[in-house]
Amino acid sequence: MATRQPEGVALKIPRGRTADGRIDYLALSFSELETEVDAWVERLVSSGVRPGDRVLVMVKPGLPLIAAAFALFKHGAVPVIIDPGMGLKSFLSCVRRSQPRALLGIPVARVISRLFRPSFRSVSIRIAASASAVKRLVAPTKRAHALAARECREQDLAAILFTSGSTGAPKGVVQLVHGGRQQVDALLTHPDVKAISFVGSVPVAQHVYRTGTQHLKRVQAMAGAKNHMVIMPDANKEQVISNLVGASCGAAGQRCMAISVAVFVGAAKQWIPELQAAMSKVVPGPWDAPASAYGPQINPKAKERILGFIKKGKEEGATCLLDGSGCKVDGFPNGNWLGPTLFTDIEPSMSIYKEEIFGPVLLAAQVDDLDSAIGMINANPYGNGTSIFTSSGGAARKFQHEIEVGQVGINVPIPVPLPFFSFTGWKQSFFGDQHAYGKQAVRFYTETKTVTARWFDESSAVGSNMTIKLQ
């Protein structure tokens, strides 16, 4: 370990040197990752790394950690990452995305020590809190065994956060409280609670906002949505249909940014039969079935609520081109399954248009021109997200400037912003001043402190200064 290794070269660690033979190679810092991940992996392979080997990687801050890790996965190796600049979110993301063979990120002590206790002996995830842990990891000691990377499962992540005793987060860091309005109001009115972030229905969001602000607290309350997607006749038809099916039925429609209304402008309405055909090929099912496009509704109550909307839509006069009410999945007779559902001939007064359905139900509206589409969306009480599919820059510019919705996509079906931008719902979709994500989220969870300082030397003037000018 004392010998300096060339960058990008894997150092073979004899199995007898490790706690249980689970780390096969140590890859030191590598500048090639700044430009070419694949070239770096090829050099590791040429150094002897083989599929199934565990590679302990120590990288420099700012390098594309996840790209490097997944490049190793493509080769079949199992990366165990030490990244001095890695944050907690990236760490947990790596673990989740790499199932079932766990990819473990190792954040710095400043991040991890504030959230987790140092002993993890009863949990199958072991975390090295700093780069110095490399030496301990390859040393034949009990401490090395405690830091060795292991296979992990989703329940192990839960154990890290919620298990009491020698594992889990320190007391008070993570709290999960079950209850109803009484418990909510206790949090909203308690003097120790300074800020409240909420996601839920409009009535509850309004209650949370009113109660919290009346008690002089910061509140961000994210509420309902009815997201529209405008389809112009000059759009790419194949892209429209493909994206619309996924945006409306993906996640079983159970996401606040799902597209629930497709607004076909002019001749674009001729694509509705092809949309119907594409949706009819989409089937729900269990997570491990290759043909499953999405899973079940979250519970029987949610399914019954959506079935009620489908029934009411028919009763109110909408045309149901595709009805997923009777969806069945072989082997899972008691599942909360709902197939894709498509309505046309809708009116703004209908319940299926006015309310958020939160399921794989798409409404296809038809208007004559872009102005009518914009007017229809702006008249809706929600303002969470919207998108337009077009090949016209002029149409896109008009739409993004005139639409009264906080998150706008142009040829993007679900315009969820990247985390460094804010999640900016408008109207009845959000109550508050500072949104989630990005700089606004930082401002929401922090207070600004301004410090003005001055130091005097012996020659400084002495006397009463009646102005704010420093003398």
HELIX and SHEET records of a PDB file:
HELIX    1   1 ARG A   15  ARG A   17  5                                   3    
HELIX    2   2 SER A   31  GLU A   34  5                                   4    
HELIX    3   3 VAL A   37  SER A   46  1                                  10    
HELIX    4   4 LEU A   65  HIS A   75  1                                  11    
HELIX    5   5 LEU A   88  ARG A   97  1                                  10    
HELIX    6   6 ALA A  109  LEU A  115  1                                   7    
HELIX    7   7 ALA A  133  VAL A  138  1                                   6    
HELIX    8   8 LYS A  142  LEU A  147  1                                   6    
HELIX    9   9 GLU A  154  PHE A  162  1                                   9    
HELIX   10  10 ARG A  181  THR A  189  1                                   9    
HELIX   11  11 VAL A  202  GLN A  214  1                                  13    
HELIX   12  12 LYS A  237  CYS A  249  1                                  13    
HELIX   13  13 GLY A  250  GLY A  253  5                                   4    
HELIX   14  14 GLY A  266  TRP A  271  5                                   6    
HELIX   15  15 ILE A  272  SER A  280  1                                   9    
HELIX   16  16 PRO A  300  GLU A  315  1                                  16    
HELIX   17  17 SER A  351  LYS A  354  1                                   4    
HELIX   18  18 LEU A  370  ALA A  379  1                                  10    
HELIX   19  19 GLY A  393  GLU A  402  1                                  10    
HELIX   20  20 GLY A  438  PHE A  444  1                                   7    
SHEET    1   A 4 ALA A  10  LYS A  12  0                                        
SHEET    2   A 4 TYR A  25  ALA A  27 -1                                        
SHEET    3   A 4 ARG A  54  MET A  58  1                                        
SHEET    4   A 4 VAL A  78  ILE A  82  1                                        
SHEET    1   B 3 ALA A 195  VAL A 199  0                                        
SHEET    2   B 3 ARG A 218  MET A 222  1                                        
SHEET    3   B 3 PHE A 430  GLY A 432 -1                                        
SHEET    1   C 7 THR A 319  LEU A 322  0                                        
SHEET    2   C 7 THR A 341  THR A 344 -1                                        
SHEET    3   C 7 VAL A 361  VAL A 367  1                                        
SHEET    4   C 7 ILE A 259  VAL A 265  1                                        
SHEET    5   C 7 ASN A 227  ILE A 231  1                                        
SHEET    6   C 7 GLY A 385  PHE A 389  1                                        
SHEET    7   C 7 GLN A 407  ILE A 410  1                                        
SHEET    1   D 2 TYR A 382  GLY A 383  0                                        
SHEET    2   D 2 TRP A 426  LYS A 427 -1                                        
END                                                                             
